[in-house]
Amino acid sequence: MSAPRYAVFGQPIAHSQSPRIQSAFGKAHGIAVDYRAIEASPEDFVAALEAFAADGGVGANVTLPHKEAAFALCTTTTSRAHRAGAVNTLLRKGDRWHGDNTDGIGLVRDLTGRHGLDLRGRRVLLLGAGGAARGVAPALLDAGILELIVVNRSPERADALVDAMSEPGRAISAYWDDLREQGDFELIINATSAARGEGSGFNLPLSLVNSMTTAVDLNYGEASIPFLAWARAAGCRNSFDGLGMLVEQAAESFQQWHGMRPETDAIYAELRAGDALLVTAD
């Protein structure tokens, strides 16, 4: 019988730092971790996941563009994954998959623990309504934010995300073209992939920013540059990419698979020191 295997599935995936992170966690705890990156198109994802399980796969992370498809494949899910309608962490139970979403708690841990932000009472603007946005929205609401405004190029997707939160009056969808009417925010989160492959991905109203605004891109490395450049030009007090969230959500996944939560500061510092090589979010 083959040794337990772990992997991250996505497209593209060659850039992924998840194998490096999980290997570092395993080394710190004396666990030999077999964790690989597996490229899979949306059409091939189900077959690739089945082949992985047949070859000893017991746990997996799921990134763009498969998080919602992974949710649909799970027999059971955690409450936070159910609320998000998206899964980024899979655990094999018998011949079925159990799904969780660690993106939201990863983001909150990074913002509150690493960066010292108090999210309570903040107005939050969430740009995007795909799998990444779905993963973080419930955790932001649970962290005590005042209001969550969700904006997406396809309004129907924003409406669906807001409906799934079941927080009428607190989670609200809005049209992208009406951003100027939304007032200002203490936290602006980019959960879109708009900047990938584009020289300039953002031209947002400066009226969104106040003296306390923190801007966060869930991407990291090159893909986060356009949004963070806008944030600095707009005068945001803080601007962060998604590297810290990546490390924290990975630690949550590791804990589910191995029963212990790793310390994250060392691998975060290592990745940050070499972040010129990083490309995009997991």
DAKA-V337992 format. One record per residue. N is the residue number from 0. NEAR is the number of other C-alpha atoms within 8 Angstrom. Layout:
# DAKA-V337992
[[N;NEAR] [N;NEAR]]
This chain:
# DAKA-V337992
[[0;3] [1;5] [2;5] [3;8] [4;12] [5;12] [6;14] [7;15] [8;15] [9;15] [10;10] [11;7] [12;11] [13;6] [14;8] [15;10] [16;8] [17;10] [18;12] [19;7] [20;11] [21;12] [22;12] [23;9] [24;12] [25;11] [26;10] [27;8] [28;7] [29;6] [30;7] [31;7] [32;10] [33;9] [34;11] [35;8] [36;13] [37;9] [38;10] [39;11] [40;8] [41;7] [42;6] [43;8] [44;11] [45;7] [46;7] [47;9] [48;8] [49;8] [50;8] [51;9] [52;10] [53;7] [54;8] [55;11] [56;13] [57;11] [58;12] [59;13] [60;11] [61;15] [62;12] [63;10] [64;9] [65;13] [66;14] [67;11] [68;8] [69;13] [70;14] [71;6] [72;7] [73;11] [74;7] [75;7] [76;11] [77;10] [78;6] [79;10] [80;15] [81;10] [82;9] [83;16] [84;12] [85;15] [86;17] [87;15] [88;13] [89;13] [90;12] [91;12] [92;8] [93;4] [94;5] [95;8] [96;12] [97;13] [98;16] [99;12] [100;14] [101;13] [102;13] [103;14] [104;11] [105;16] [106;15] [107;13] [108;11] [109;12] [110;10] [111;11] [112;9] [113;8] [114;7] [115;7] [116;7] [117;5] [118;10] [119;8] [120;8] [121;12] [122;13] [123;14] [124;12] [125;14] [126;13] [127;13] [128;16] [129;9] [130;14] [131;12] [132;13] [133;13] [134;17] [135;13] [136;12] [137;13] [138;12] [139;12] [140;11] [141;7] [142;9] [143;10] [144;14] [145;11] [146;13] [147;14] [148;12] [149;15] [150;15] [151;13] [152;7] [153;6] [154;11] [155;6] [156;10] [157;15] [158;10] [159;8] [160;11] [161;13] [162;9] [163;9] [164;11] [165;7] [166;8] [167;7] [168;6] [169;8] [170;13] [171;12] [172;11] [173;12] [174;10] [175;8] [176;5] [177;8] [178;11] [179;9] [180;5] [181;7] [182;8] [183;9] [184;13] [185;12] [186;12] [187;13] [188;12] [189;12] [190;14] [191;11] [192;7] [193;6] [194;14] [195;7] [196;5] [197;7] [198;6] [199;6] [200;10] [201;8] [202;5] [203;6] [204;7] [205;6] [206;8] [207;12] [208;13] [209;10] [210;7] [211;8] [212;13] [213;12] [214;14] [215;13] [216;14] [217;14] [218;14] [219;14] [220;13] [221;9] [222;14] [223;14] [224;8] [225;12] [226;12] [227;14] [228;8] [229;11] [230;11] [231;9] [232;7] [233;8] [234;8] [235;15] [236;8] [237;7] [238;11] [239;9] [240;13] [241;13] [242;12] [243;12] [244;14] [245;13] [246;13] [247;14] [248;14] [249;13] [250;13] [251;11] [252;11] [253;14] [254;11] [255;9] [256;8] [257;6] [258;7] [259;7] [260;8] [261;10] [262;7] [263;9] [264;6] [265;7] [266;10] [267;11] [268;8] [269;8] [270;8] [271;8] [272;6] [273;8] [274;8] [275;6] [276;6] [277;11] [278;9] [279;12] [280;11] [281;10]]
